[in-house]
Amino acid sequence: MPKAPTTSASRSALRRNQACLSCRKRKLKCDAARPHCGTCVKQWQALISVPPPVGYAHPLEPQCSYDPVEGLPIAPEVDPSERIRSLEEQISQLRSQLNETRNYSPASSSPQQPFISTHHRIGSGISTGPSSSSGRSPTTASPNGHTQSAVDMVNGISIDSPGSQMRGSTSSPEMLHSAGTRGSDSMMDMLFAGWDPDLPEPDVLNHYIEVFFRCDPCGSRVLHKPSFMSTMHLHPKDPNFPHSAVLHAICASASRWASHDIITHSDGSRRDRFADFHVNKTRSYIDKTMASGQDIFPVMQACILLSWYFYQEGRWVEVWIFAAFQTRVAVPLRLNYPGTFSSAQGGSSPGAYLAPPKDFLDLESRRRTWWMTVMFDRIVSVGGWLHSVDERDIGTELPLRSVDFEHSTDTLDNEQNLATKDLFIQHPPAYTDSFLLYLKATMLFGRVTDYNTRTNLRAPPIKAHNPFNTPDFKELDQLVCVDFLQNLPANSKHLGLGEDGALDTDLYMVHIVPHAATITLHNPYLNFGDSQSVSTSRCINATRAILSAYYSLSETSLDITRLHPFVTICWYLAAVVQIQLCKYFIEINDTSRESTVWGEINVLRFAMLEYGSRSPIGTRQERLLQGLMTEIVRLTTQMHPLEMGVPLYPFSHSGVFPINKGGSAGTASGAPLPDSSSFEDQQSLTSPASLRSMVGSTPPMPMVMRRSRGDPAADVASWRTSSPNTSYMQNISRQSYTHYPSS
């Protein structure tokens, strides 16, 4: 049946320009229906009937619009002449900026001057200035679906609040203009200057960099702070300006101390939206470099910073993957060769290989990048996993002292490497500081991991077996448990707690890591029922040394969250020994010493939880410890075992355990464990009864609660020790370890 012809009666003709803009552009028929024509509605309905691809969302309504109605102003309540004048000014400014960018040459930039005139240094808190008043930092989707400035997201304050106004040189708040004038001009200045729009504005970014270098105990080792800070004043298009991947990684790491945009979920886990944004940006650069090989060395440095951030967050899957990725990338770069360069490459080497170091800073930066990669690999493998790179394949000499690196002292290369005889015993003063000692302690721990892994690969250890019959075990035991700590330099035999109240976190870890390595080496041979067991004695002495070091730190007002995150693993290993000891006391029905051990377990638990208030690795380790405690919690007869050792009130050094009038601890006898100078010396011990008379007990020390600092970037050297009960604590420590030498 033929269609009826279309007449003017069935469809009235449209006047000129009456159709919607979309239909007019695509030359489609339009019925000019308001608010959306029928053609656009049909196309929109067909679009939303198909599920959208990943990362894409369908429009909420048809994309249909019409020409403005005649007679209405261009913008309500805006004078057209004023609007035209404002637009002409912006066009003039954009033209001048474009001309400056075209005429820019890298050699003309001065390192002494910032590239933007509104570049101000921010104090302890993050506040926004005129350049940030329009919220032009990286935007992230907020829960309500709108975008939010990353600067405002981090600060958690309104951009219109008085606290968000930055003070100029006259100490008076600068007047903020509308977001459409000065705010847009400032953003356009940065964009035309080549500033990465995903980074915070320069003043905010500099604040994060300061926080990073001041607070981060891990990744900051690979960067030379003086030269890095000077390059931040270069033009963003200068080839020496820091790579965006490094800057994004710094923002993610510094957010642990400066971010306020943290969301806590019902299960106790936390998410930092600002950190997640910069983590994703860093990973995008890493993925790009994996495909192209472009800027491989700075991106590898960013990868190291990001890896340590994952470790502090307790993100174990990413930690393990990144540990292997870094070593696989570093080996083709020849960083494992002496001088971080192999002459065998020749002049025809592929472009992915690095050229020889161009100066002292380049050479030392490569060394530190390599050794922080190796240290990360050793630390994440303490669970008994194989290392990504074998010690025999490392020829790089050890780095120089931190003071020589920071002051660019062009000294001779370090004379020590992993093949040096007596590396862990001989410490040349010109090439030794707390960081190098910590590096050696970590590598020593790596040897213990290698021994345990390769031993378990052949046959599992047997508790009844005497491991000292194996020469390799005996040599490693002597090095880890005795020689390393006894041969520390005279100025490094303390815990790093200075008289001025400063804490050397590296030196503190130097005295902790060997004891954690001792526990890892001897734990498979623990046997509390054997009074002659040297392995049991080694583990007990190491556990009490770790507890003693924590007690010494608790006497001060220092914030333990500034310690290296590896300290939580050391506390965990000590707590594992205490759990096994507690189980033994439950089995022999020794409730007195069981309660003492419960208190010490809780001290370590609360230390992990306090560290977890800033770094989730502490909370995750404490949860893992709770899984091991399930059996002893079920078997114990103590009324509230998980509350023993809790302080009576905040800042209290007095726990729930009574102290004698003379200031000494209770008189309960300690664990029936032998003194351990050597395995042969144990053969002279006659009976377990004689061992009991040698051992004294220790009441568990309470957890010292500390207030959070108002300025997260406060220098650790400015903190002062304050202990109302220092003499009591020292007295307890001396009594606790009189009969347990640290051999």
N, C-alpha and C positions, 0 to 999 in steps of 0.2 A: 504494500500500500504506500503510495508516495506521500512524503512529508508535506505538511501544509506550508505554504510559503510564508516567510517571516515578513510581517508588515509593521508599519510604524505604530499600529494600534496595539500589537502584542508587546513591542519593546520600544519605548520612547528613545529617541536619539539623545546622546550626551553632548553637552556643550564642550567647547575646546578646553583641554586641561582639566576636565572634571573627573576623569578616571584617576585611580590611585597611582602613586609613583611606581610601585612594583609592576603592575600590569602595563603601564605606559612604557617602562623600560624594556620589558620582554615582549611588547606588542601583542598583548592578549586582550580578549574581550573583558570588559569590566562593567559591573552594574552600579558602581559608585555607592554601594551600601555602606552605611556608617554603623559602628566604628571600623568594620572590616568588610571588604567586598566579598561576594560569594566565591570568586575564583581563588582568592588568597585563603579563604577558610577551607575550601576543598583541598588545596595543596598542603595546608598545615595538617589537616586531619589524616591525609595519606602519609605524611611524614611521621607523625607520632604513633601511627599504627605499627611501626616497625621498631623493635628495641634499639636504643642508641648504642653505638660502639663504646668500648672502654675509654673513659676519659672525656666523653662528649655527652652533653645534655641537650635535649630538644628545647626549643623556645617555648615559653609558657603561653604564648598567644601568637596569632598570625602576624607575620612581618608586613603589615599593611599600613601605609601612611599617606597623607594627602598634602597638597600645597597649603601653606598658611592662609587662613581666612582673611580676606581683604578687610582692612579697617582696624586690625589688631596690631599693637606694637610688636617689634621684633623680640623684645624681652620685657616682661612686665616690670613696672616700677624702675626702669632704667632709661636714662636720657639717651636717645640715639646718638646725638653729637658727642656726648661723653664716652659712649661705648666705642665710637669710631676713633676718637682721639687715643683711647687706651690701646686699641688694636694697632694703631699706627706706631705707638711707642714700642710695643712688643715686637713688631716687625723690624723696627730700626735696631733694637737690641739684638735680635736674632741674626740680622745681617752682619753686625759688627763682630759677634761671636763667631760666625761662620768664617769671616775674613781672617780673624786671629787664628782659628784652627787650621785654615789652609796655609797660612804663612808660618805655622809652627815647625820648628826643627828641634830634635832632641838635644842638640848641643847648646841651644839657647836657654834651656831651663836651668834654673839655679837651685841646687839642693838645699840652700839655706832658707828658701822661701816656699811657703805652701802654695799649691796651685790655685787655691780659691781664697779670696779675701775674707770670706766669712768663716774661715777655719779657726775654731777656738778649741782650747783644751778644756775638758770637762773634769770636774772634781770627783769627789767620792761617789756621788750619785749620778745617774744618767738623766740629764735634762736636755730638752730640745731648744735650739735657738731659732733664729729667723729662717735659716735654711731648712729646718725641719718642721716649721710650723704648719706646713701644708701636708705633712705626712707622706713624704716621697721616698721613704725607705721601702725595702721589699715588702710586698703585700702578701698576706696569707689568708686563706678562707677561714672565717670565724664560724663558730657553731651555728649562728643564725643565718648563714648564707651570704653575708656581706663581706667585703674585703676590709682588712684592717692593717694600718701601718705597722711594720715590724718594730719600729722604734717605740710607738705607743703601746704595742703589744708587750714589749719587754718591760717598759716602764710601769705599765698598769695605771697610767694617769691620763687625764684628758689633756689634749693639746692646748686647750684654752685656759687651763688652770694656771694660777700665778707661779706654781713651782716649775712649770714647763718653760718659762721665759728665761732665757740665758742672759746673764749680766755681762755687759761690755766692759771696756777698760775704765769707764767712769763709775763702775759699781752701781749703776742704775739700770733697771730693766729696759731693754730695747723695745721700742714700740713695734707691735706686730701689725702688719697690714693684712689685707684680705688675702685669702688663698689664691685668688685669681690674679694678683699683682706680683708682690715680692716673692711669695712662695713659688709661683710658676717660674719667675725669672731665675730664682736660685736653682731650681731643678733643671731648667733648660741650660743654665751655665754648666752644670755638672755633666749633662748628657752630651753637649757639644764638646766638652773637654775630654770626653772619652771615659767618663766614670761608669763603672759597672752598675746598672740600675738595680741589680739584685743585692748589692752590698748596702749596709747602713751608710748614712751620710758620714763624711770624713771625721767630724768631731766625735760622733758616737763610735765609729770604728776605731779611732785612736784610743778611746777609753777602753774598749774591749782588748785591744792589743796590750795596753798597760796592765790590765788585770791578768791577762794570759801570762805575760812574762813574770809577773810578781807572784802568782799563785800556783801555776801549773808546775808540778814536780817532774813531769815526764817529757812530753813532746817539745817543750821549750828548749831542750838541750841541743836540738839540731839546728837552731837558728842563731845567728850572731846578732844580738839585740842592737848594739850601736849602729851597725850598718843597716839593719832592717828598718830601724826608726828613721834613719836619714833618707832611705829610699822612699819612705811614705810621703816625703815632701816633693818628690818628683812629679812631673806631669804623668797622668794615667797612661798616656801612650808612649812614655819613655820605655825602652826595652829593659831598663833596670828596675822599673816599678814592680813591686811584689806581685806574683801571680795570683789571680783571683781565687784559684783553688786553695792556696795557702791561707788567704784572708778568710774564706768561708770556713775552713777548718778551725782557724783561730776563734772565730765567732762561736762555733759550736762548742769548743773546749772551754772558752771563757764564760759561757752561759751558766756553767755549774756554780759560779760565784756571783754572777751579775744578773741573771735572768729572773724575772718574777712571773713569767707566763707559764707556770707549771700546773698541770692538771693531775690531781690524784684520783685514781679510780677506786672502786669499792674493794678490790682485792689488794690494795696497798701499792700497786704499781703506779708509776708516774710518767707523764709525758710532758716534754717541754716543746711547745710548738715552734718557738724561735730556733731552738737547737735543731729540731727536725728539719726545718726549712733549709738551714745551712748545711746540714749533713747531706741532704738530697742534692744540693747544689755541688758539694764536693764530689759526691759519687758520680754525678753526671760528667764532671771533668775527668775523673778517673776512667770512666767508660770510654770517653772520647779518646783519651790518650792510649788506651789499650788497642783501639782500632787504628790509630794513625801514628802513634809514637811521638807526637808533637809535645814539646815541653816536658819531656819525660822525667827529668830530675826534679824540678819544682813540684810536679804533680806527685812524685814519689814521696817527697817531704810532706806534702799535704796528706798523703795516704798514711804516713806514720802518725801525724797528729790525730787523724781521724781514728786510727787503730787504738791509740791510748784512750781516746774518748770512749770508744766502745768498751774497752776493758774497765774503765771506771764506772761505766753504766751496767756492767755485768751482762753484756749482750754476747754470750759465749759463742754462738754460732758464727756471728760476724767476726769476733775476735780470732777464732781459729782459721777462718777463711782468709782474713787479711794478713795473718802471720805468715801463711804460706805464700800468699800473693807477693808480699814485700820481698821476701828472700828470692823468689823466682825472678822478680824484676831486677833486683840488685846484682845478681850474678852475671847476666849479660852485660851490665854496665861496668863490669870488672871492679866493683867496689871491694871485692874480697881479695884483691891483689895488693902487694906492698905499694904504697903511694897511690892507691885507688885507681891504678892504671896499669895495663899490661902492654909492654913494648911489643909483644908478639902480635898485637892487632895489626900493626903496620899502617901504612897510609891508605890502604884500600879497604878499610874496615867498613861494615855497613853503617848507615847513618844513625841507627839506634844506639850505637856505642858512643860513650862520652869521649870528648877530646881530653888531652892531658890537662890537669888543673892549671889554671892561668895565674894563680897567686896563692899566697899563704891562706887567706880566708877561704878560698875555693877548695883547697886541699883539706883543710881542717873541717870544713862543713861536710865534705864527702865522708871523711872518717867518722864523724859523729853520726851522720845519717846511717852509715853502715852499722856502727856499734849499737845504736838505739834499735835498729832492726833485729840484730842478733839478741840483744837483751830482751826485747819483746818476745822473740821466739822461745827463749829459755824460760821466761816467766810464765807464759801461757801453757807450757808443756809440763809443769810440775805435777800434773795429775798422772804422770806415767806414760805420756804420749811421746812418740818419736819427734825429734827435732827436724825442722825443715832443712837445715844446713848442718853438716857434720863439722865438728871442731877441727878435724884434720884438713878441711878444705878452706880454712880461713888463714890467709897470710897477711892481712892488714895489721899494721902496727897499732898499738893502743893510742887513743887520742892524747892530746896535751892537757895540761891542767886548765881548769875553767878560767882562771885569772889570766893565763897567757892567751887563751882564745878570745876573751872579752876585750882585752887591751891590745889585741893584734900584735903580740910579741912574737917576732919572727925568730923562733928558736929552732934548734935542731929537732928532727923527728924523734918521737919516743923510741927508746932503744929496746922496748919490750913488745913481744907479741905472744901468741898462744904457744909457740914453740920454744920460748925462752925457758931455760932451766930455772927452777925455783921461782916461777912467776908469782905464786901465791904466798911466798915467804919473803922475797926480796922486794923492797919498795924504794926505788931511788927517789930521794927528796925532790929533785928537780922535775920529776914526772909523777908525782903522787899528790893527790888531794882526796877529799871525801868521795867525790863522784867516781874517780878511778878505782878507789877501794870498793865502792859499791858495785861497780862493773865486774871486778874480780870476784866478789862474793857471789854475784849472780851466775857467773860462768862456773864457779865451783859447785853451785847448786845444779847447774846443767850436767856436770860430770856425774853427780849422784843419780840424776834422772836417767842418763845414758846407762849407768851400771844396772840400775833396777830394771829398766826396759829390756836390756839385752839378756839379763839373767832370767827374767820371767819368760822370755821368748823361747828359752831352751827347756827350763823346768821351773815350776813354782817353788818359792822358798819354803823350807820346812822349819817350824819353830824349834824342834828338838835339835836341829843341826846347828853346830857352832860355826858361824860365818867367819870367825877369825882364822879358821884353818885355810881359808882362801887368801893367797898373798895379795891379790888385787883389792879385796875388801879391807884387809888389814891396813894397806897403804892408804886407801881412800879415807878410812876411819881416822887414821892419824892426822891426815891433812885437814879434814873437815872439822873434827872435834877438838883438835889440839893445836896444830901448828899454825893455822891461819890466824886465829885470834891471839895466840901468844906472840906472834911476830908482827903485829900491827905497830906502826910508828908510835913513838912515845906520846906525840901530841894528838894521837887518834885513839887512845885507849879508853876514852870516856864516851858517854852516850850521845854527845853532841849538844848537851844542855849547857849553854854558856852561862858565865856568871852575870852577863848583862841581860839575861832573860831570853836570848835568841836560841833557836833550835836549828841545828844542822840536820835536816831530814835525811840526807844521804848517809851521814855518819851514824845516825840512829839505826838505819837499816843495815849498815855494815855489822852491827853487833846483834842483829836479830836474824838475818838470813842464814848464817852458819848453823844456828840452833834449829831453824826450820829444816835445813838440809840434814842435820843429824837425825831428826825425827823421821824424815822420809827414808833415810838409809837404814835405820834400825827398827822401824815400826813392824816390818814383817816378822821379826824375831822376838817380839814382846812376849814375856812369860812371867806374870807377877807371882806365880807359885814357885818360881825358881829363884832362891835368894842369891845364887851365883851368877845370874844372868847379867852380863855386861850391857847387852842391848837395852834391857829394861832400865838399868841405871842411867845409860846415856839419854834415853828418852825423857826420864824424869828430870834429870839435870837440865836438859834443854828446855823443857816445859817451864820449869821454875825460873830459868834465866829470862825467858820471854815474859813471864808474869812480872818478874822483878823490874824489867825495863819498862813495862807498862805502869807499874806502881810509881816508878821514879817520874814518869811523865805526868801521872795524875796528881803529883804533889804540886805541880805548877798550874798556871792558868792558861797554858798553851792549848790551842785548838788542835785536837788529834786529826781532824778532817783535812789538815794540811799535809799529813804524812803521805808517803807514796802508797798507792792503792794496794801494792803487794803486801803491805803489813796485815791486811785482813786475812790473807792466805796463811801467814805465819801464825796469827791468832787462832785460826781454824785448826791448823795442825796441832798446836798445843792443846786445844780443847778436845781433839780426838783422843789424845793420850789420856787426858783427865777423865773422859767418858769411860774408857776401858778400865782405868784405875777405880772409878766409882763402881763399876759393875763387879770388880773383884771384891771390894769392900762389902757390897751387898751380899755376895755369895758367902763370905766368911762371917757375915752378921756383925761387922764392925761399924756401928751406927755413928760413933763419935767422929772417926776419920772420914766416914762417908759424907757427913754434913760439911766438913771442911772442904772436901773436894767439890761438893755441890756449889759452895760459895765461889770457888775459883772458876768453875765452869761458867757461872753466871757473870762473873767479872768479864770474862772474855766475850760472852754473848752480848752484854750491854755495850762493850767497846765496839763490837761490830755494828750494833744498831745505831750507836752515836755516829760512827763513820758513815753509816747508810743514810743519815739525815742530809748528807750532801752528795754522796756517791752511792748509787744503788748496789754496788758490788758488796758493801757491808751487809745490807739487808738480805741479799741473796745468799751470802755465805752463812748468815745466821739461820735462815730457813733450811739450808742444807744440813746444818748442825742439828736442828730440831729433829730431822729425820733419823739421825743416828742416835738421838736420845730417847727414842720411843720405848725401847726395851727397858732402860734403867728407870724411866718415869713409871712404867708399869710395875716394876719389881720393888721399887723403893718403899720404905715405911715412913719416910719423912712426910710431914703434913703438907708443906708448901715448898717443894724442892726448887721450883723455878723462881722463887722469890728470895732465896738465901743470898745474902751479900748486897741486897738493895739498900741504898743510903736511907737514913731516917728522914732526911730533908735535903733539899738542894744545897749544893756547896758544902755538904757535910763530909768530913773525913772520919766520922764515927759511924761504924756500921752496926749491925744488929748483934754482933758477937761481943761479949764482955771482955774488958781488958783489966788485968790486975792493977792494983794500986801502984805497983812499982813501974808501970808502963810496959810491962812485958805481956806477951800473949798468953793464952791459955796453956795449960800443961798437958794437954792430950798428946799421946804419943803419935808419931808420924807413921808413914807407910813403911812396911818392912822391906826396904829396898837397900841394896848394898852401895857402898862407896865404890867409885869406879875410876881408878887411875890407869889401870891396864888390865887386860884379861888375865895375864899370868898372876898379877897380884891378888886376884880374887880367890885363887886356890888356897891361900893361907887363912881365909875366913873359916871359922870352925862351925858355927851353927846360926840358924836364923835368929835365935835369942840374942846373940851378940850383936846382930845387925840392928835389932829394935832399940838397943840402948844407944846407938850412934845417931838416931834420926830424931829430929824435932819437928813439930808440926807448925803450920802456918795458918792463922785465921784468915779467911778470905777478905781481901781488901774491898771496900765499897767502891762503887762506881762514882766518880766525881762528875757531877753535872755542871755544865758551863753555859753561860748565856751566849746567845749568838751575837756576833759583833755587828754594830750598825753599818760599818764600812767593810764590805767583803774584800776590798782590795787593799786593806791595811797591811803594811809591811810586817812580816813575821818577826823581824828584828825589833820592832817597837813594842812587842808584848813583854810584860814583866811577870816574873814568877811571883805568886802569892799563895803561901800555904800556911794556914793557922796551926798546923800540926806537923810541921816538917820533921822535927826531932823524933816524934813518935813513929812516923812512917819509916825513917831511916833506921830506927831501933828495930822495928819489925823486920825490915829487909835483912838486917845483919843477922838476926836470930833465925830467920827462915832458911838461910842458905849456908849456915855455919858448917854443916856436915855434908854439903853437896858441892864439892869442887866442880868447877866448870871444865874439867878435863875432857 
